[in-house]
Amino acid sequence: MTPVQKLAGLVVLILVLMVSAAGFTWQVQEWRMGKELAEQAGLHQGELAAVSAAAAKQVSAEQGKRLALEKTLAASDQQHTRELSDAQRNQTLLRDRLATADVRLSVLLDATDSASSCNVPSTPGAVGVVHGAQRAQLNPAHAQRIIAITDAGDQGLIALRACQAYIRKSQ
């Protein structure tokens, strides 16, 4: 073998060693990066699990709040319905009593009002059993209309109280 051939063989051997060393370096680098990526993936999985657990806890708490609010609203609605039916029953009883003349609706008169030209005496007479302020009885038809108006007003007040209770409880 000639010295040039030996030199060429040596250069080829050095190049082969350099290529294999570079390949080995790349392999080591890949192992290290793979290990780091696996660690990061594990940390990421842990963080995702923690976030998922926190989200599930928050959803559970919100569901608990929603259920409590639903129970409160159901109780409030039940109370509102009970008050409304009681008021309607009382109005119906009063209307029936007015219709049968069991009860008569009357209004107070202002005996001191000179503009009304009312000739009602300011003191009760011996004929009546009612002592105190002078009263005038209303026509039953007018009394029925007044009761209907107060019934609508009562229903409005009950609905208003129910709305106010809802607002207070939902805040």
C-alpha positions as CSV (number, residue, x, y, z in Angstrom):
1,M,0.0,0.0,0.0
2,T,1.3,3.3,-0.9
3,P,1.4,6.2,1.5
4,V,-1.3,8.0,-0.4
5,Q,-3.6,5.1,-0.1
6,K,-2.8,4.8,3.6
7,L,-3.6,8.5,3.9
8,A,-6.8,8.2,2.0
9,G,-7.8,5.2,4.1
10,L,-7.0,7.1,7.2
11,V,-9.1,10.1,6.0
12,V,-12.0,7.7,5.2
13,L,-11.6,6.1,8.6
14,I,-11.6,9.5,10.3
15,L,-14.7,10.5,8.3
16,V,-16.5,7.3,9.2
17,L,-15.6,7.8,12.9
18,M,-16.8,11.4,12.8
19,V,-20.1,10.5,11.1
20,S,-20.7,7.7,13.6
21,A,-19.8,10.0,16.5
22,A,-22.2,12.6,15.2
23,G,-24.9,9.9,14.8
24,F,-24.2,8.8,18.4
25,T,-24.4,12.4,19.6
26,W,-27.7,12.8,17.9
27,Q,-28.9,9.5,19.5
28,V,-27.8,10.7,23.0
29,Q,-29.5,14.1,22.4
30,E,-32.7,12.3,21.3
31,W,-32.7,10.2,24.5
32,R,-32.2,13.3,26.6
33,M,-34.9,15.3,24.8
34,G,-37.2,12.3,24.9
35,K,-36.7,12.1,28.7
36,E,-37.4,15.8,29.1
37,L,-40.5,15.6,26.9
38,A,-41.8,12.7,28.9
39,E,-41.3,14.6,32.1
40,Q,-43.0,17.7,30.7
41,A,-45.9,15.5,29.5
42,G,-46.2,14.0,33.0
43,L,-46.3,17.5,34.5
44,H,-48.8,18.6,31.9
45,Q,-51.0,15.6,32.7
46,G,-50.8,16.5,36.4
47,E,-51.8,20.1,35.7
48,L,-54.7,19.0,33.5
49,A,-55.8,16.6,36.3
50,A,-55.7,19.5,38.8
51,V,-57.6,21.8,36.5
52,S,-60.2,19.1,35.8
53,A,-60.6,18.5,39.5
54,A,-61.0,22.2,40.3
55,A,-63.6,22.6,37.4
56,A,-65.5,19.5,38.7
57,K,-65.5,20.9,42.2
58,Q,-66.8,24.3,40.9
59,V,-69.5,22.7,38.8
60,S,-70.6,20.7,41.9
61,A,-70.7,23.8,44.0
62,E,-72.7,25.6,41.4
63,Q,-75.2,22.7,41.1
64,G,-75.5,22.8,44.9
65,K,-76.3,26.5,44.8
66,R,-78.8,26.0,42.0
67,L,-80.6,23.2,43.8
68,A,-80.7,25.2,47.0
69,L,-82.1,28.2,45.0
70,E,-84.7,25.9,43.3
71,K,-85.8,24.6,46.7
72,T,-86.1,28.1,48.1
73,L,-88.0,29.3,45.0
74,A,-90.3,26.3,45.2
75,A,-91.1,27.1,48.9
76,S,-91.6,30.7,48.0
77,D,-93.9,29.8,45.1
78,Q,-95.8,27.5,47.4
79,Q,-96.2,30.3,50.0
80,H,-97.3,32.7,47.2
81,T,-99.8,30.2,45.9
82,R,-101.2,29.6,49.4
83,E,-101.5,33.4,50.1
84,L,-103.2,33.9,46.8
85,S,-105.7,31.1,47.3
86,D,-106.4,32.4,50.9
87,A,-107.0,35.9,49.6
88,Q,-109.3,34.6,46.8
89,R,-111.2,32.4,49.2
90,N,-111.7,35.4,51.6
91,Q,-112.8,37.6,48.7
92,T,-115.3,34.9,47.5
93,L,-116.7,34.5,51.1
94,L,-117.1,38.3,51.4
95,R,-118.7,38.5,48.0
96,D,-121.1,35.7,48.9
97,R,-121.9,37.3,52.2
98,L,-122.6,40.6,50.4
99,A,-124.9,38.9,47.9
100,T,-126.9,37.2,50.6
101,A,-127.1,40.5,52.6
102,D,-125.4,38.8,55.5
103,V,-123.0,41.7,55.6
104,R,-123.4,45.2,54.3
105,L,-120.6,47.5,53.1
106,S,-120.7,51.0,54.5
107,V,-118.6,54.1,54.4
108,L,-117.8,56.8,57.0
109,L,-119.5,60.1,56.4
110,D,-117.9,63.4,57.2
111,A,-120.6,65.2,59.2
112,T,-118.5,68.3,59.5
113,D,-118.2,68.8,55.7
114,S,-120.6,71.6,54.8
115,A,-120.0,71.1,51.0
116,S,-121.5,67.7,51.0
117,S,-124.9,69.0,52.1
118,C,-125.5,65.8,54.1
119,N,-128.3,66.1,56.6
120,V,-127.1,63.3,58.7
121,P,-127.1,64.2,62.4
122,S,-123.6,64.1,64.1
123,T,-124.9,62.2,67.1
124,P,-126.6,58.8,66.9
125,G,-130.3,58.8,67.5
126,A,-132.3,56.5,69.7
127,V,-133.4,54.5,66.7
128,G,-129.9,53.0,65.7
129,V,-127.7,50.7,67.7
130,V,-124.5,51.9,66.1
131,H,-122.6,54.3,68.2
132,G,-119.8,56.5,66.8
133,A,-119.2,58.0,63.4
134,Q,-122.0,58.2,60.9
135,R,-122.0,55.6,58.2
136,A,-123.9,55.2,54.9
137,Q,-124.6,51.8,53.4
138,L,-123.5,51.1,49.9
139,N,-125.7,49.6,47.2
140,P,-124.8,45.8,47.0
141,A,-123.8,46.1,43.3
142,H,-121.4,48.9,44.1
143,A,-120.1,46.9,47.1
144,Q,-119.5,43.9,44.7
145,R,-117.5,46.1,42.4
146,I,-115.4,47.5,45.3
147,I,-114.7,43.9,46.5
148,A,-113.6,43.0,42.9
149,I,-111.3,46.0,42.9
150,T,-109.8,45.1,46.3
151,D,-109.4,41.5,45.1
152,A,-107.3,42.6,42.2
153,G,-105.3,44.9,44.5
154,D,-104.7,42.0,46.9
155,Q,-103.5,39.8,44.1
156,G,-101.2,42.5,42.9
157,L,-99.8,43.0,46.4
158,I,-99.3,39.3,46.9
159,A,-97.5,39.0,43.5
160,L,-95.3,42.1,44.5
161,R,-94.3,40.4,47.8
162,A,-93.5,37.2,45.9
163,C,-91.3,39.1,43.5
164,Q,-89.6,41.0,46.3
165,A,-88.9,37.7,48.1
166,Y,-87.5,36.2,44.9
167,I,-85.1,39.2,44.4
168,R,-84.0,39.1,48.1
169,K,-83.3,35.4,47.9
170,S,-81.5,35.4,44.6
171,Q,-79.0,38.1,45.6
